[in-house]
Amino acid sequence: MAAVVQDLLRRQPGVDVIALLAKSAALALRQTLAGAVVALMLSGGLALAAYSDGRARRDLSALGAWARRSAAGAGVFRWSRCRSNRSGVATSCWLALAKSSR
């Protein structure tokens, strides 16, 4: 509910706003079953979004770790700088050519 209010204040309404309106209308018209179905759909969607977010974060972290190992192991590239978001996931990295030992 708080996220819906924040989205409205930022003028970025989403599907949650439609679900909230449908749930409110169902309750106002005393259609409790319809309101419960909408609430169930909304909570299921939020759970699915949280699951997919966690899975994507884990997979991207693994991909970044693999890329760093592969680039460093080949001796061609070295990582110069990486930026991370609040969750500690690397969002952008720069590769630089490794200095030749010749």
MDTraj code that builds the backbone (N, CA, C; nanometers):
import mdtraj as md
import numpy as np

residues = "MET ALA ALA VAL VAL GLN ASP LEU LEU ARG ARG GLN PRO GLY VAL ASP VAL ILE ALA LEU LEU ALA LYS SER ALA ALA LEU ALA LEU ARG GLN THR LEU ALA GLY ALA VAL VAL ALA LEU MET LEU SER GLY GLY LEU ALA LEU ALA ALA TYR SER ASP GLY ARG ALA ARG ARG ASP LEU SER ALA LEU GLY ALA TRP ALA ARG ARG SER ALA ALA GLY ALA GLY VAL PHE ARG TRP SER ARG CYS ARG SER ASN ARG SER GLY VAL ALA THR SER CYS TRP LEU ALA LEU ALA LYS SER SER ARG".split()
xyz = np.array([
    [0.0820, -0.1188, 0.0000],
    [0.0000, 0.0000, 0.0000],
    [0.0865, 0.1253, 0.0000],
    [0.1929, 0.1230, 0.0804],
    [0.2814, 0.2390, 0.0872],
    [0.3528, 0.2609, -0.0464],
    [0.3889, 0.1520, -0.1134],
    [0.4563, 0.1642, -0.2430],
    [0.3634, 0.2258, -0.3465],
    [0.2345, 0.1931, -0.3392],
    [0.1360, 0.2499, -0.4325],
    [0.1258, 0.4000, -0.4114],
    [0.1223, 0.4425, -0.2853],
    [0.1137, 0.5854, -0.2543],
    [0.2394, 0.6573, -0.3024],
    [0.3561, 0.5959, -0.2826],
    [0.4807, 0.6572, -0.3300],
    [0.4812, 0.6708, -0.4818],
    [0.4330, 0.5684, -0.5513],
    [0.4258, 0.5750, -0.6978],
    [0.3321, 0.6867, -0.7429],
    [0.2209, 0.7024, -0.6733],
    [0.1270, 0.8093, -0.7084],
    [0.1886, 0.9466, -0.6833],
    [0.2625, 0.9618, -0.5742],
    [0.3266, 1.0900, -0.5447],
    [0.4340, 1.1236, -0.6476],
    [0.5001, 1.0209, -0.7000],
    [0.6015, 1.0422, -0.8047],
    [0.5397, 1.0507, -0.9432],
    [0.4080, 1.0407, -0.9495],
    [0.3341, 1.0437, -1.0755],
    [0.3773, 0.9320, -1.1691],
    [0.3986, 0.8127, -1.1106],
    [0.4349, 0.6936, -1.1873],
    [0.3423, 0.5791, -1.1463],
    [0.2142, 0.5917, -1.1780],
    [0.1222, 0.4842, -1.1374],
    [0.1496, 0.3567, -1.2162],
    [0.1275, 0.2456, -1.1507],
    [0.1498, 0.1172, -1.2160],
    [0.0279, 0.0288, -1.2055],
    [0.0492, -0.0979, -1.2246],
    [-0.0581, -0.1958, -1.2184],
    [-0.1149, -0.2035, -1.0771],
    [-0.0325, -0.1757, -0.9769],
    [-0.0778, -0.1805, -0.8387],
    [-0.1916, -0.0823, -0.8134],
    [-0.1888, 0.0313, -0.8804],
    [-0.2941, 0.1308, -0.8639],
    [-0.4264, 0.0756, -0.9175],
    [-0.4200, 0.0095, -1.0311],
    [-0.5408, -0.0499, -1.0891],
    [-0.5960, -0.1577, -0.9953],
    [-0.5065, -0.2392, -0.9391],
    [-0.5500, -0.3437, -0.8464],
    [-0.6121, -0.2833, -0.7211],
    [-0.5530, -0.1757, -0.6707],
    [-0.6081, -0.1091, -0.5525],
    [-0.7464, -0.0508, -0.5818],
    [-0.7618, 0.0099, -0.6986],
    [-0.8930, 0.0629, -0.7366],
    [-0.9961, -0.0491, -0.7520],
    [-0.9555, -0.1603, -0.8123],
    [-1.0475, -0.2734, -0.8298],
    [-1.0863, -0.3328, -0.6951],
    [-0.9898, -0.3438, -0.6052],
    [-1.0184, -0.3977, -0.4723],
    [-1.1113, -0.3048, -0.3949],
    [-1.0864, -0.1746, -0.4039],
    [-1.1719, -0.0774, -0.3356],
    [-1.3140, -0.0793, -0.3916],
    [-1.3255, -0.0865, -0.5227],
    [-1.4584, -0.0905, -0.5852],
    [-1.5323, -0.2184, -0.5467],
    [-1.4601, -0.3295, -0.5420],
    [-1.5234, -0.4568, -0.5045],
    [-1.5748, -0.4513, -0.3611],
    [-1.4950, -0.3924, -0.2730],
    [-1.5393, -0.3821, -0.1338],
    [-1.6539, -0.2832, -0.1186],
    [-1.6509, -0.1734, -0.1956],
    [-1.7590, -0.0741, -0.1891],
    [-1.8906, -0.1341, -0.2387],
    [-1.8826, -0.2232, -0.3348],
    [-2.0027, -0.2868, -0.3891],
    [-2.0368, -0.4171, -0.3154],
    [-1.9657, -0.4415, -0.2050],
    [-1.9867, -0.5597, -0.1211],
    [-1.9655, -0.6904, -0.1981],
    [-1.8675, -0.6881, -0.2841],
    [-1.8276, -0.8066, -0.3604],
    [-1.6966, -0.8575, -0.2996],
    [-1.7081, -0.9196, -0.1828],
    [-1.5878, -0.9591, -0.1092],
    [-1.5072, -1.0661, -0.1820],
    [-1.5740, -1.1554, -0.2519],
    [-1.5011, -1.2593, -0.3251],
    [-1.4156, -1.1965, -0.4355],
    [-1.4715, -1.1012, -0.5074],
    [-1.3952, -1.0342, -0.6133],
    [-1.2771, -0.9580, -0.5535],
    [-1.2991, -0.8928, -0.4398],
    [-1.1895, -0.8219, -0.3725],
    [-1.0804, -0.9167, -0.3272],
    [-1.1200, -1.0343, -0.2781],
    [-1.0218, -1.1331, -0.2345],
    [-0.9415, -1.1874, -0.3522],
    [-1.0075, -1.2081, -0.4657],
    [-0.9374, -1.2570, -0.5847],
    [-0.8348, -1.1538, -0.6328],
    [-0.8743, -1.0274, -0.6337],
    [-0.7816, -0.9213, -0.6751],
    [-0.6646, -0.9134, -0.5783],
    [-0.6922, -0.9238, -0.4481],
    [-0.5844, -0.9200, -0.3486],
    [-0.4903, -1.0383, -0.3662],
    [-0.5446, -1.1551, -0.3945],
    [-0.4623, -1.2735, -0.4172],
    [-0.3755, -1.2574, -0.5415],
    [-0.4329, -1.2034, -0.6473],
    [-0.3555, -1.1802, -0.7703],
    [-0.2440, -1.0789, -0.7457],
    [-0.2746, -0.9746, -0.6707],
    [-0.1737, -0.8717, -0.6427],
    [-0.0602, -0.9289, -0.5590],
    [-0.0929, -1.0039, -0.4541],
    [0.0128, -1.0597, -0.3693],
    [0.0950, -1.1643, -0.4459],
    [0.0291, -1.2421, -0.5311],
    [0.1034, -1.3381, -0.6129],
    [0.1980, -1.2699, -0.7093],
    [0.1539, -1.1593, -0.7686],
    [0.2402, -1.0835, -0.8593],
    [0.3594, -1.0228, -0.7880],
    [0.3370, -0.9720, -0.6662],
    [0.4470, -0.9148, -0.5889],
    [0.5475, -1.0224, -0.5481],
    [0.4977, -1.1398, -0.5103],
    [0.5876, -1.2495, -0.4735],
    [0.6695, -1.2957, -0.5940],
    [0.6059, -1.3036, -0.7088],
    [0.6764, -1.3443, -0.8303],
    [0.7816, -1.2414, -0.8697],
    [0.7505, -1.1138, -0.8551],
    [0.8476, -1.0078, -0.8859],
    [0.9668, -1.0141, -0.7912],
    [0.9420, -1.0392, -0.6627],
    [1.0518, -1.0491, -0.5664],
    [1.1409, -1.1694, -0.5975],
    [1.0793, -1.2814, -0.6335],
    [1.1557, -1.4007, -0.6682],
    [1.2423, -1.3773, -0.7916],
    [1.1824, -1.3183, -0.8953],
    [1.2578, -1.2962, -1.0193],
    [1.3679, -1.1932, -0.9987],
    [1.3454, -1.0944, -0.9126],
    [1.4484, -0.9949, -0.8839],
    [1.5684, -1.0603, -0.8152],
    [1.5410, -1.1452, -0.7182],
    [1.6498, -1.2144, -0.6488],
    [1.7262, -1.3076, -0.7411],
    [1.6537, -1.3772, -0.8258],
    [1.7198, -1.4694, -0.9188],
    [1.8056, -1.3936, -1.0198],
    [1.7536, -1.2825, -1.0708],
    [1.8309, -1.2028, -1.1668],
    [1.9555, -1.1453, -1.1003],
    [1.9418, -1.0980, -0.9762],
    [2.0573, -1.0432, -0.9041],
    [2.1639, -1.1515, -0.8858],
    [2.1232, -1.2721, -0.8472],
    [2.2173, -1.3815, -0.8260],
    [2.2858, -1.4203, -0.9568],
    [2.2086, -1.4316, -1.0651],
    [2.2659, -1.4727, -1.1929],
    [2.3598, -1.3666, -1.2495],
    [2.3250, -1.2401, -1.2355],
    [2.4131, -1.1347, -1.2858],
    [2.5414, -1.1258, -1.2042],
    [2.5325, -1.1489, -1.0746],
    [2.6541, -1.1507, -0.9922],
    [2.7458, -1.2647, -1.0341],
    [2.6862, -1.3817, -1.0589],
    [2.7662, -1.4964, -1.1030],
    [2.8294, -1.4695, -1.2392],
    [2.7541, -1.4069, -1.3286],
    [2.8081, -1.3741, -1.4602],
    [2.9237, -1.2748, -1.4495],
    [2.9082, -1.1746, -1.3635],
    [3.0163, -1.0779, -1.3436],
    [3.1406, -1.1426, -1.2862],
    [3.1238, -1.2329, -1.1900],
    [3.2387, -1.3028, -1.1320],
    [3.3073, -1.3896, -1.2372],
    [3.2283, -1.4592, -1.3186],
    [3.2857, -1.5418, -1.4249],
    [3.3620, -1.4563, -1.5247],
    [3.3049, -1.3413, -1.5630],
    [3.3704, -1.2544, -1.6603],
    [3.5028, -1.2015, -1.6059],
    [3.5049, -1.1651, -1.4768],
    [3.6296, -1.1168, -1.4175],
    [3.7362, -1.2263, -1.4169],
    [3.6955, -1.3476, -1.3799],
    [3.7923, -1.4589, -1.3790],
    [3.8414, -1.4903, -1.5193],
    [3.7512, -1.4901, -1.6157],
    [3.7887, -1.5226, -1.7535],
    [3.8822, -1.4179, -1.8117],
    [3.8507, -1.2921, -1.7906],
    [3.9335, -1.1852, -1.8472],
    [4.0699, -1.1817, -1.7800],
    [4.0736, -1.2006, -1.6495],
    [4.2014, -1.1977, -1.5792],
    [4.2844, -1.3211, -1.6120],
    [4.2177, -1.4371, -1.6264],
    [4.2887, -1.5615, -1.6562],
    [4.3515, -1.5605, -1.7942],
    [4.2899, -1.4923, -1.8878],
    [4.3441, -1.4861, -2.0233],
    [4.4654, -1.3940, -2.0296],
    [4.4791, -1.3061, -1.9318],
    [4.5934, -1.2155, -1.9288],
    [4.5847, -1.1025, -2.0293],
    [4.4725, -1.0900, -2.0955],
    [4.4581, -0.9870, -2.1970],
    [4.3980, -0.8606, -2.1363],
    [4.3025, -0.8800, -2.0484],
    [4.2344, -0.7666, -1.9895],
    [4.2520, -0.7666, -1.8384],
    [4.2365, -0.6523, -1.7811],
    [4.2274, -0.6400, -1.6360],
    [4.1114, -0.5460, -1.6065],
    [4.0471, -0.5671, -1.4954],
    [3.9357, -0.4803, -1.4567],
    [3.9934, -0.3536, -1.3969],
    [3.9516, -0.2402, -1.4470],
    [4.0056, -0.1172, -1.3911],
    [3.9123, -0.0579, -1.2863],
    [3.7838, -0.0455, -1.3146],
    [3.6897, 0.0108, -1.2179],
    [3.5548, -0.0572, -1.2319],
    [3.4897, -0.0789, -1.1196],
    [3.3533, -0.1317, -1.1198],
    [3.2686, -0.0476, -1.0264],
    [3.1478, -0.0224, -1.0664],
    [3.0513, 0.0461, -0.9804],
    [2.9463, -0.0544, -0.9377],
    [2.9013, -0.0414, -0.8140],
    [2.7992, -0.1311, -0.7614],
    [2.6787, -0.0513, -0.7163],
    [2.5627, -0.1151, -0.7207],
    [2.4434, -0.0501, -0.6683],
    [2.4341, -0.0760, -0.5185],
    [2.3251, -0.0355, -0.4575],
    [2.3101, -0.0495, -0.3121],
    [2.3131, -0.1940, -0.2664],
    [2.2760, -0.2862, -0.3529],
    [2.2732, -0.4279, -0.3167],
    [2.4099, -0.4932, -0.3305],
    [2.5093, -0.4206, -0.3789],
    [2.6416, -0.4766, -0.3974],
    [2.6608, -0.5462, -0.5302],
    [2.5658, -0.5318, -0.6210],
    [2.5748, -0.5953, -0.7521],
    [2.6478, -0.4999, -0.8463],
    [2.7475, -0.5511, -0.9162],
    [2.8219, -0.4681, -1.0109],
    [2.7283, -0.4274, -1.1250],
    [2.7138, -0.2963, -1.1439],
    [2.6246, -0.2481, -1.2481],
    [2.7009, -0.2071, -1.3727],
    [2.8243, -0.1636, -1.3567],
    [2.9041, -0.1284, -1.4736],
    [3.0514, -0.1451, -1.4386],
    [3.1260, -0.2001, -1.5306],
    [3.2694, -0.2222, -1.5120],
    [3.3417, -0.1827, -1.6398],
    [3.4668, -0.1450, -1.6247],
    [3.5477, -0.1095, -1.7398],
    [3.6635, -0.2067, -1.7487],
    [3.6928, -0.2488, -1.8713],
    [3.8075, -0.3352, -1.8955],
    [3.9184, -0.2508, -1.9565],
    [4.0389, -0.2796, -1.9180],
    [4.1541, -0.2132, -1.9780],
    [4.2482, -0.3217, -2.0282],
    [4.3200, -0.2916, -2.1311],
    [4.4176, -0.3878, -2.1822],
    [4.5288, -0.4044, -2.0799],
    [4.5657, -0.5280, -2.0543],
    [4.6747, -0.5561, -1.9616],
    [4.8051, -0.5193, -2.0298],
    [4.9010, -0.4725, -1.9523],
    [5.0310, -0.4386, -2.0081],
    [5.1013, -0.5659, -2.0520],
    [5.1585, -0.5593, -2.1685],
    [5.2278, -0.6764, -2.2224],
    [5.3563, -0.7002, -2.1462],
    [5.3856, -0.8267, -2.1222],
    [5.5093, -0.8607, -2.0500],
    [5.6290, -0.8678, -2.1430],
    [5.6084, -0.8419, -2.2707],
    [5.7188, -0.8507, -2.3684],
    [5.8005, -0.7267, -2.3691],
])
top = md.Topology()
chain = top.add_chain()
for i, resn in enumerate(residues, 1):
    res = top.add_residue(resn, chain, resSeq=i)
    for name in ("N", "CA", "C"):
        top.add_atom(name, md.element.get_by_symbol(name[0]), res)
traj = md.Trajectory(xyz[None], top)
